[in-house]
Structures are given as C-alpha cells and as structure tokens.
Amino acid sequence: MKIILTTTLLLCSFCILAQPGKSKEAIRDKAFKKAILTAEKYIDSLQTSQHIPGISICVGNREKILWAEGFGYADLENQSPVTINSVFRLGSVSKLLTALAVGRLYQQGKLNLDAPVQQYLPDFPAKKYPITARQLAGHTAGIRHYIKEDQLIAPRYYKNVQEGLSIFKNDTLLFKPGTAYNYSTFGFSLLSAVVEAAAQKDFLSYMRDSIFLPLGMTHTFPDKNDSIIPGRVRFYEPTKSGGVHNSDYVDNSYKWAGGGFLSSTIDLVNMVRGLITNQLLDAKTVELLFTDQKLENGKSTNVGIAWRINETKQGVKYIHHGGAIDGGRSFVFFWPDSGYIFAITANMSGARLNIDEAATVLSFFLNNK
C-alpha cells in the first residue's frame, strides 16, 4: 500500500532539506575545503530542485577518501538523516560488484571467459549458439532484458540464483552472441550462476567472503527484505505533483548480480580504490575489466566487464556505471588520468544523477584553488 505524504509534511521536510546542515559524521579533507564547500552547495541544489529525500556522496582518489557526506533523510517519516554509512539500493551498479567476482575467478584460473556456459552449468538449456561469460559480462550474449510478461511487479522470493534463471532460461536468443549489444540484467543472473559454479560456493557467500570483506566493503549487502540491515534507507518514488510516496514492495532475489545489492558510497569509492591499487586484482585483470569489448564486425561496445568506458570530446577517458531501481538511484564515475573517484546514491526513483553531475562535482576537486 502506498503511503502519500501530506502537503504539510512534504513542504516542511523539504524546507529542512534545503538547509545545508553538515553531518557530524562527514569526512572532509582540509586540503579540499573550497572544493567541498562548493560541492555541498551544488548537491543541496540538486536535492532541493528534484525533491530527493536523501543523498549520499563520496569523492576519493588512489590514496584516500577526500569527502563523504549525507544530505537529507534516510527515512522521511521518522526524520532519520542520511549518514556516511547509510546503505542504498544500487540497481545496476550491482553489476560492477559482480565484475569483481568474474575478474577474481578469471585471475585464479577458475573461470574461462570464453568457454560455453554449459562448461559450468551443464543443465542450462543449449541455444542455437554458445554463450560465454565474457559475452554475458559485456551484454553481447543475446540474452533478453525485462518484458512485461515477466510479471516482476508481483514479488516472489527466489531461494537461489538457479531458481531465478527460470524467468528466461528457455527463451531463444535475440541474436548470435558477439554480433550485437543488448543490455541485459538477466544476462548477469546467468553470469552469477556461472560464478557460483566456478567458485564452488553459493553466489552471495562468495561475494561476501571473497570480494566485499577483502576490500573492506563492510556496508554492502544483498537487499533481503527479511533481514535486519544496519543503515538501510527507506525507498521513495516521485509523484506527478512534485511530492514523494513510498515505493512499492519489491523482491530483488531474482537479480542479485545485476541489481540486487545495497551499499554505501564510501564502500563504492573504496571498491574502485581497491581496483586501481590492485588490492584484489592484478593490473592485467583490472585492465581487462576496463577495456571495451568488440563485436564481430570490429565495432566497440564501449563496455568492458560490466564497466562502461567513454571519452570526453577532448579525448579524456572516463569509466562509469549507473543504477536505477525502485526507490533508488546510484552512479559511480572514475577519471583514470587524475585518479579521482565519485559515487552518489539517492533513495528516490528517477533522480537525475548522471555523468554531468559527476563531472561537475569532480571539476570542483580538480580546480581546488
């Protein structure tokens, strides 16, 4: 049941949100005082103009976290503020977490990226053409994305990743793998089953023990509805009148790998820091994740192992991924040349927090004078 906020509560809440009060838990590097003050005002303006209940942001580089701060409310009804450890729905940024598992297993020689998935999942229905883990990770496998017939709006709990495959496993491919690009969260569901088989451990346990804990990602969890998860925010959606209401109940157990994780922005920045400092993966494997794949005709997909790779008009490379989900928005952005990393999360569907906003915030740090 959707709970509509009253006009009075809504106006009162956003009057408070518009005031740029600073969190007691904020991290602020003194060397970037000017950049942080400018960025705080900018995030305040985004939050106010879009009526976003709560935002978390973090900026870092190879060496450390430079800035982390929460804005607004994790829970409007209880007036609970966002903190630097609040955890938000990541949506498709979850795919970046799964990419770490793919890279680790590949590096250990446990996962052949170019072997048919049946090498790991002999019971997965054979298609007209073989499908590989590399293709799944780069969205070139021909696996479809959501369709209305999936009836995902009727929440169902899937007890393991194998059960989740039942939604699409018997469908035909959209095209011959490697010949086209089609973004597919279901492709990552299949990839998680491959990871599970290669690791010989259930997917969520492997992610916790072999990915999150080694990287110090202590505020990253699967979004399980029945679990008590410290710092989990409430989830909201915008109304046509400019207000917000609670998001519908959803169950993300069918897509842990492609859209089912929760995390803090500090964990997301530390994830990228861990990559570029080779805490988990060696330089060759990191390069694999950050190198765009090519189709059979030689055309670039601008996607590596989950990560999106692009260049500015000036030829400056940037690596990124966003996530949109019921009651959530997330975005991770990385400038390889400068080493600056940006992560932002919000607890409202449809929040406009994309490349432009990321580049704007990082420009304050690049021009911190």
Protein Blocks (a to p, Z undefined) as FASTA:
>chain_A
ZZdddfklmmmmmmmmmpccdcfkbccdfklmmmmmmmmmmmmmmmmmnopabacddddd
fkbcfbdcdehjfblklopacdfkbccdekjmlmmmmmmmmmmmmmnopacfkbcfklmm
mmbccdfbdcdfklmmnopnopacddfklommlccddfbfklmmmmmmmpccfbdehiac
cddfklmmmmmmmmmmmnopafklmmmmmmmmmnopabbccddfkbccehiacdddddfk
opacddddddfklmmmnomcccdfklmmmmmmmmmnommbcfklmmmmmpccddfkopae
hiaehiacdddfkopacdddddddehiacdddddfknopacddddfbehiacdfklmmmm
mmmmmmgZZ
